[in-house]
Amino acid sequence: MSCNNRQEPIGEIARMRHAASFEGPAPDIEFGCDVFDNETMAKYVSKETFNRTQEALESGTPLSRETADDVAQGMYRWATERGATHFTHWFLPLNGSTAEKHDAFLEIENGKAIMKFSGKNLILGEPDASSFPSGGLRSTFEARGCTAWDPTSPAFIKRHGNGATLCIPTAFFSNTGDALDRKTPLLRSLQALNASTRRLMKCFGKPSGKVTVSLGAEQEYFLIDRQYYLRRPDLIQTGRTVFGAAPAKHQQLEDHYFGSIRTRILNFMTEVERDLWRLGIPAKTRHNEVAPCQFELAPLFEEVNLACDHNMLVMEVLRQTAERNGLVCLLHEKPFNGINGSGKHNNWSISYDGRNLLNPGDNPGENAVFLTVLCAVIEAVDLHADLLRASVAGAGNDHRLGAHEAPPAIVSVYLGEQLTAVIEKLVTGSESGHKESRLKVGVDALPALPKSITDRNRTSPFAFTGNKFEFRAPGSSQSCSGPNVIINTIVAEAFDRMAQTLEKFDPEDFNDRLTTHLRKTIRSHRRIIFNGDGYTEDWIREAEKRGLANLPTTPAALAALSDDDNAAMFEKYGVFSRRELASRAEVFAADYQRRIHIEARIAREMAATMIRPAAMRDLDETLHAIRSAMDTNISAGVKAMVGHADAIGALVDELEVRICDLKSCPEDDPRGTTVRMARLRETVDAIEKLVADDLWPLPKYREMLFIC
């Protein structure tokens, strides 16, 4: 690739940046106008049908065929009025993406074409499941799979240039009832946590109330110009650059974070938000992130099942909007080596009867509930740190976790100084070395704590941030469902264990015995609490002393899914059967191995067909220059040229060795493959620093990250 070919995008991008401007004020968008929510449903179905639907949702009972038909007719009228010609059951298979098969509303009756949509079409579907990963839950030749309407996540309309499609969120399972998706276990985990929370609240004399688990998923992503993307086979095939030398300037000056947003990017963000608002997704915050060309979008909190669905739509809208704007949205956890990667901060909280259980409150009774819930969550994380780590395992996240930019692969809980002091007072009865009376839960009020009672700790995987826990380890491309299935289930178990003890207490000495039990709980699990810098080597050594697991790679992390005790817990709460859990372990392990294999193949191909020819052209031109100089008896510069030729020649020889070394690595050895890819990268990046700029075939970091 010649200099002009590689440099060609720069002029066009500059013109686009110069021309980009707002054309008047943004049009008014009716929030949720493309969503069939309860308010919309009430307008399109009878009052009786609407009430029966709400009752069914509250009780968890299935809709009658008559009610389903009425809802389907209302949904059909609404969707067709908004331009929809097709419908699809929208679901979340185990490949980490979304899936949809579009069917027209078209039917043939008595030889005539009619438009029709029934309750059967709404509630159940039978997609071809043969090519979705199942981890042995079904055979490849058994194509049948089933989708079932999830009425807790409202239907919505997806628009494209020539029309619109009604999308119905659904669960996906085999004809034997095994879950083949990410939604079904999430719904099961919510059901388990609902029951456990009610049981625990009953111990405090709370009347029956509604349990709401909320999630706010902050989404990080990179944007680069599409012309650069199309010139990078590694980005096209894997989502990350397998080669690329660090530019002189990247993020060292810390000048991108929260900086002024460039006009072209701001136009993109505005378009994204308009599309999200139409879909009822409460996109709230947008800003520049730490790395150049890295950004973040954060929504308001929503019920966790809906928030997980919405986050999948957020990623889709980001990708599609980028394409319309001549950009590409990179959601890989580590698209650029040596540059901060992207995560997805999972802000989790739980409420009972409208009150956030992770809010300390203003009186002793609320303090008692808060401290009990807090202690239960700490216990859950300590006992099941392995499952939390497994929930964020993946080839992309292996490059990010612990890379001095993201939480380490060691799971710990951050509480902050003030709340840690309260916990210490609960345990020891002293604070800051001064003797004080022991804190009596439910009698003594906590000190007045503002809503945001903790500083944020970017190095903590599981941090308490005032009235919620922020799980910072999920990767930017990952579904939120997996981590929240784990959090919900382990907290449900901890609530049940806590309730089992509290139920035995006599009301007369309940507070004293509660204090004693919480003290015991914290003493047993305080090893998981760490408020320091999780990036340091000192913490790795300290964590080892505490007995905390360090699981830096996906294969090590996925071992938790094969643990008998973990399987027994999931089975007890009806979240996963043993077959289903084993299937996840198999699917995720195979996905990891395949991704590493794809990366290795594209790295070999690029090294052999793009890097080596560029290096040899540089060597040939240098040798030609040396010969010309010698033929004309010019000695000046010859020594430098000979040194350059020696350096390039040595690297070409090294490149050949490392290509062969990578090629010889067995496909079933992802760890060995990863190590050999890293060695090949070292050689290629060294060549990039020496080869003449006009001969280098790939867009460089300095271009992709700064010219957009």
N, C-alpha and C positions, 0 to 999 in steps of 0.2 A: 504494500500500500504506500503510495507516494505521499510526500509531505502535503500536497494540496488536497489529496483525498482525505487524509486524517484531519487536516486543519479546516477543511471545507465547512463543517458545521458552525465554526466560530462566527463567521460573518453573518450567517443567517440567524443565529441565536441572538447576536447583538441587535439585529434589526427587529426581531420579535420583542426584545426587552424594551427597545426604544419606542415601538409602536403600541405596546400594551398600555391600555388606559381604561378607566371606567367610563362607560357610556351612560351617564346620568345615574340617578339613584337606583338601587336594587328594587326590583318589583316586589310588591307585597306577596308573601307566601302564606297561605293558610296552613298553620302547623297541623300535620297529620291528615292533610286533605286526601292523601292516597292510602289511608288506613281504614279498615273496616272495624273500628273500635266500638265500644259499648254505646257511645253517644250516637254513632252512625247507625249501628244496628237498630237502636230504638226507633229510628226514623223509617226503617225499611221493613220491619216486621211488626206483627201485631203486639199489643201490650202483653197478651197472654203468652205468646211465644217467647218474648223477651224475658219475662219473669221465669218461665220454665227453664230457659237457658241459663240464667243466673243461678237459679236453685241447683241445677245440675253441676255447675262449676263449683259452687260452695260445698256441695256434698260429695263431689267426685263421682257421681253416678252418670252413666251414659245417657245421651239424649234418646228420646223415643224417635222412631222413624218419621212420625208425623211432624215433630218439632224440627228434626234435622232437615226435612223437606222445606219447611217454612223458612228456616234460616238460609238454606241454599238459594231459595228463590229471591229472598231479599238481597243476599250477597251478589247474586247474578245481576239483578236489576241495577244495583249500585255500580258494579264493575263495568257493565256494558255502557252505562251512562257516561262513564269516565274513559271510554274508548277501548276497553279490553275485548279481545276476540278469542283469547285462549286462557286456559287455567293450568296450573301446575301444582303438584304437591312438592313443596320446598322442604328439603331435609338435609341432615348433617351426617354423611357417612364417615367411616373411620379413616378416610384418606385425608382428613383435615380440611376439606373444602366444603362447598355446598353442592347440592345436586337438584336437578329439576328436569322433568320430562313434560313438554308442553302438549296439551290436547286442546283442539278447537272446541268451542261450544257447539259445533256443528253436529247434527244428528240427521238421519234419514228415516222418515216415517211415511209409509204409503207412497214411496217413490219421490217424496218431496223433501227438500232440505229445510230443516228448522234449526233454530238456536235453542239449546236446552242445557239445563244444569240441575241435577237432582241432589237429594240428601245423600244418596249412595256415592255420587261423585265427590261430595264434600268430605265425607267421613273416612272412606277407605279407598285405597289405590293399590295397584299391583304392578310396580315397576320391575324392570329386568334387573335382578340383583347379581347377575353372574360375574360382572367385572368389578364389583366393589370388594375391598378387603374384608374378610370375615374371620381370619385366624382359625380356620377349621370348624366354624359353627355351621357351615353348609358347604357342599361340594360345588365345584365350578359348574358342573352340568345341571345343577339345580338352580334354574334361573329365577324362580319366583321369590319375590320379596314383598312385603306389605308395608304400606304407609297408613298412618292413622292420624287424623286431625288433632292438633293440639289447640283446643279453644282458649287456652290461657295466653297464647301469643297471637294477636289479631292478624287476620289476613291483610295483605297489602298489594299494591299494584307496582310492578316494575315497568318502566317505560323505555322504549328504544326509538330509533329514528322513524320507524314505519308502523308503530302501534304500541300496544300495552298488553301485559299478561297479569292475570290475577294469581297471586302466589299464596298458597295455603300452608302455613308452617305445620309440619307433621313429624311424628315419630317414625322410625324405620326399623323393622324387625323381620326375622325369618318366619316361615310358616310354622315353625315349631315354637315360636314365641320368644326366641333369643334376640336380645337387643343387638342391632347391627349399626347403631349410630351413637352419637354423643348426647342427644337430647333425652333419650329414654332414661339412662342412668341418672341424669341431672334431676329429672322429675321425681324419680324414685328417692333420691337423696333428700330432696325437699320435703317429701312426704315423711321420711324418717325423722328429719330435724323438726318438723312441725310437731310430731307426737312427743318427741323428747323435750322440746321446749315447754309445751303445755304441762308435761309431767313435772318439770323443774319449777315452773311458776306456781303450780299448785302447792308446792312445799312452802311457799311464801304467802299462801292464802290469797293468791291472785285469782280473780274470777276468769272463767274461760274467755279467751281473747284470740284475736287473729295474729298469726305469726307471719312476718314478712321478712324475707332475706333479700337484702339489697346489694347491688353491685354498681360501681362506677369504674369503667375500664378505660384507662388512658392509653391511647394508641400512638406509638412512635413510628415514623417512616422516613425514608429518603426519597427525594425527587431528583432525577437527572434528565437531561434532554434526551429525547427518543433517538436522535441521530447517533449519539454516543452509544446508547444501549445496543442499537442494531450493529455496531461495529465491535461488540464484545461478545463472542460466542459463549464465554463462561457465564456472563450475566443472563443471557437468553436461556441457557440450559440449566443453570443451577441457582440463579438469583444472587450469586456473589461472585466477586472477582477472585479467581484462583491465583492470579498473578497481579502485581502492581507495586511499584516502589513508592515509598512514602514521599510526598512532596515536601519542599522546604518548609512551607507553611501549611498547616492543616488546622488543628484546634488549639495550638499552644497558647495563643493570645486570648483565648476565652472571649472572643468578640462576636460570636454568632448567637450565643445563648440569650434569648429574650431580646435580640437585636431588632432593628427596624426591618419589617418584612418587605422584600422586593415586590414591585408592582405585579410582575408576572405570577409570582407565587401567591400573592394576595388575591388576584383574580381567580386563580385555581381554588384557593380555600373558600372564597365566597360562593363559587359554583358548587363545591362539595356541600357546604352547609345548606344551600337552597334545596338540593336533592335530599339531604338527610332530613331536613325539617318536613318536607312533603311526606316522608315515610314515618313521621312521628318520632324521629330519633333526636333527642334533645342535645345536639352538639352545642357546647357552651364556650369552650376555650380553645384558642389556637395560638401557637407561638413557635419561634425558632428554637430548636434544641441545641445541644452542646456541639455536635459535629457540623461542619459546613454542609449545606444541602439536606440537613436533617430537621424534621419538624414534629410537632405533637398536636393531636386533637383529643380533647377530653369532653365527655358528655356529663350531664347531670345523672344522679343516681336513679336506677330503675329496679324493679323486681328482677331477681337474678336470671330467671329463665328468659324473660324478655330482653334483658341486657345482653345475654350471650347471643341471642338471635340478632340483635341490633349490631353487635360488634362484627359479626360475620358480614352484615350488610355494609357497615362502615368500610371494611377492607375492600369490598367489591366496588363501592362508590369511589373510593380513593383511586383504585386502579383504572376504572372506566373514565373518570374525569381527567386523570392525568393523560390518558391516551388522546382524549378530545383536544387537549391543550398542547400536544406535541411533547409531552413529558412521559416518563415512566415512573411509577411508584414502586419502590423496592421495599418489600416487607420482610426480607431475610434478616435474621438476627445480627448478621455480621457481613454486610456486603463489601466493606472495605477494610483490609487488614491494617491494624494500627490506629484505626479511627473508631470512635465510640460506636457500639452497636445499638440496636433498637429493642426495646422491651414493651411489655404491656402491663401496666401497673393495675393489679386486681384489688380494688378497694371494696372490702366485704364488711357488711354490718348486718345486725339482726334486731328486729323490733318485735315487741309484743303489745298488742292492743294499742298501737300507735306510739309507744315509747321505745326509743332506742335503748336496748339493753347494754350497750357499750358506752352510754353517757353516764358519768358518775352521779348526776342528780344533785339535789340540794338538801336532802334530808336523810337521816339514818336508814330508813327503810329502803330508799332507792340505793344508798351506798351499799347495803347488804346484797342486793340483787346484782349490782354492778361488779362488786368484788368477787361474788360467786361465779358469775359468768366469765370474768377475766381469768380467774384461777382455772376454770374448766378449759378455757381455750389454751392457756399455757400448758396444761397437762396434755391436751390433745396434740399440740404441736410437738411436745417432747416425745410422746409415745409413738407418734407417727410421722416423724420428720422424713423418714425414708419414702413414705407415700407422697408427701408434698414435693420432694425432690423428683420422684418418678413422674409426677404430673406435668412437669415442665421439661422433661427429657426430650432431646431431639438433636439431630446433627447440627442444625443451625445454632441452637442454644449452647452447645458444647464450646463454640468459639467465643461466647459472650460471658457466661457465668464465671465469675471470679477473675475477669480480665481487667481489673482496676477501673471498672466503669459500671458494673452491675453487681447485684448481690452475689456472694460467693456460693459455691456448691455445698457449703456447710449451712444447714438451716439453723437459725437462731431467732429469738424474739427480742425486739427492741421496745422498751417501755418509756425511756426518757428518765431524767433525774428525779423529777417530782413524783411520778407514779412509782418509780423504783423505791424511793424513800418511804412511800406509804406501804409498799409491800414489805420492806425491811422492818418497818415498825410493827407490822402485823406479825412478822416472824419472831423478831427479837425483843420487841418492846422498847427499843431505843432508836434514836435518830441522831445522826451526826455526832456520835460519841456521848450524847447527853442522856442521862437516865430519865425515862418518862414512863408513865403508865402504859400498859399494853393497849393497843387499839382493840376495842370491842366492836366487832362487826354488828351493825344493826342497832347499836346504841350510840357510839360516837359517830359524829358526822365527819366525813373527810374534810380536809381544809378546802376553802373555796377554790375551786379549780376552774379556770376559764375553759371554754369549749375546746380550744386547741391547747391542750396541756403538755404537749410534747413537741420537741424539735423534730424535724425530719432527719432520718439517717439513711442516706442514699446507699450505704453499704449493707444495710440490714435486709435480709430476705422477707421477714415477717414483722412489720413495724406497727405498733399502736400509734395512731395519729389523731388522738383527741376523742373521737367517737366511732372509730372503725379500725380495722386492721388492713394494712396495705401489704399485699403479697407482691413483691417487686420482681420475682424470678421468672414469671411467664415470658416467653419470647413473643416478638411482635407478630409473627405469622401464625401463632398457635391459637386454637379455639379456647375461649374462656371456660368452656364446659368442663374440661378435664380437671383443672385446679379446683373449681367450685364443687364438683362432685366429691373430691377428697375433703375439702374443708367442711362441707355440710355433714358428711358421714362421720368424720372423726369428732366433730363437735357434738353431734347427736349422741355418739357413744359416751363422750365425757359428761354431757348433761344427764344421761341416764345413770351413769356411775355416781354422779354427785347426788342425784335425786334418790337413788337407792339408799344412800347413807342418811340423807336429810329426812327421809320419810320415817326413820326410826326415832327421831328426836321428839322428846316431850315438849309441848308448846311452852311450858313454864321456864325451861332452861334452853330454849332453842337458840337464842343468840350466843350464849356462852359456848354451847357445843358446836355451833356453826363456826365461831372464831377458831376454836381448837382444830376443827377439820380443815379449814382453809389454811391454817398455819402448817398443818401436816402436808397438805397438798403442795404448797409452795416449797417447803423444805425438800420434798421428793423430786421436784421438777425445776428448781431454780437454776440448774445447770444450763438450761436452754436460754436463759435471759442474758443478753449481752448488749451493752450500750456503746461499745467502742467501735473502732475502725475495723470493719470486716475485711479490708483489703490487705492487711499486713500479714507478714509471715508469723509474727508473734501470735496472732489470733489462731492461725492454723495449728500452732503448737499448743496453745491454750485449749482449743477445742478438742484436740486429741487427749489431753489430760482429763477433760471433762467427760470423755467417752462419747463425744458427738461424731457422727459419721461424716466423712468427707468423700463425696461421690462425684468426682469431676467429669465423668464420662457417661454417656447414655447407657451402654451395656451394664455398667455398675449400678446405675440408678434404677434400671428396669427390673433388677433382681427382686425389688420389693413387691412386684406384682405376682411373684411366684411363692411368696411366703405364706405358709399355712395359716398363721395367726391372722394375717391381713385378709386372706380369703374367707376365713371364718367370720370376721367382722362384717365384711360386705354381704356375706350370705345371711347373717343374722338380721341385718337391716334391709334386706331385699333390694340392695342396690346393684350388685352383680352376683350372678351364680358363679360357681367355680369355673364352669365352662366359659362363661362370658369374660371373666377376669383373665383366664389363660389365653383366650383369643386376643385380648388387648396386648398382652405381653408379646405374643407372636407377631401381631400386626405391627406394633411399634418397633420391635427389633428388626423385622424385615424392612420396614421403611427406612430405618437408620442405615442399614447395610446397603440398600439400593442407592440411597442418596450419596453415600461415600463412593460407591462404585461409579456412579454417573460423574461425580466430580473428578475422580481419577482418570476416567476415559477422556473427558474434555481437556483436562490438564495435559495429558500425553499428546493428544491431537494438536492442541495449540502450540505446545513446545516443539513438536516435530515439523508442523506445517507453516507456522507463523514466526515463532521466535528463532529457531535455528536458521531458516533462510535469511532473516533480517541480519542476524549476527554474521553469517557468512558473506552477505553482500558488503557489510561494513568491513569485514576482514579483507575481502577482495579489493575494495576501493583503497584501503590503506596500503596493501601490498603493491597495488598499481602505482600509488603515489610514491612509495619507497623506490620502486624500480625507476620511475621517471626522474626522481631526484638524483639517484646514482648515475643514470645515463647522462645527466647534464652536469655531473660532478658537483652537485650541491649537497653539502653535508649538514647545513643548518636544518634542524627539525627532524632529521632522520632518526636520531636516537629516540626522540619522543614517539615517532611513528612506529618504530620497532617495538618499543615498550608497549604501546597500545595494541599492536598486532599480537604480541606475546600474550597479553592479558585476555584479549578476545578469543584467541586460539585456545588458551587453557580453559576458558569458560565453555567454549563449544564442546571440547572434549569432556568436560565435567557434565555438561548438559546431556550428552549422549549416554553417559553412564547412569545418570539419574533417571532418564526416560526408561532405559532398559530395566533399571532397578524397580521402578514403579510398575512396569508392565509385568514383571515376574512375581509380584506380590499376589498371593491367593485371594480370590474374591471374597472368601469367607473370613478374611483377616482385616476387618475395618480399622483396627488399631494400627496395625503395621502399614496399611495403606495411607492412613492419615499422617503418620510419621514420614513416610517417603514422599508424600505430596508436599509436606512442609520443606523437605530438603530440596525438592525440585524448584519450589517457589524461591528459595534463597538464591539458587543459581540464576533463575530467570530474572529476578529483581536486580541482581548484580549486573546482568547483561544489559538491562534497561538503562542503568546508570552510565554505561559506556558507549552503547551504540548511538550513532549519529541520529539526532532527533528526526530528521526527514526520512530516515529508514525504518523508524519504529512503527509497527503495524497496528498497535492498539491505542485507543484513547487513554491518556494518562490520568492519574488521580488529580493532578493540578488542573486538568481541563474538566473532568466530569464533576468535580466537587465545587468548582468556582465559576464555571461558565454555564449558567442555566437560566 
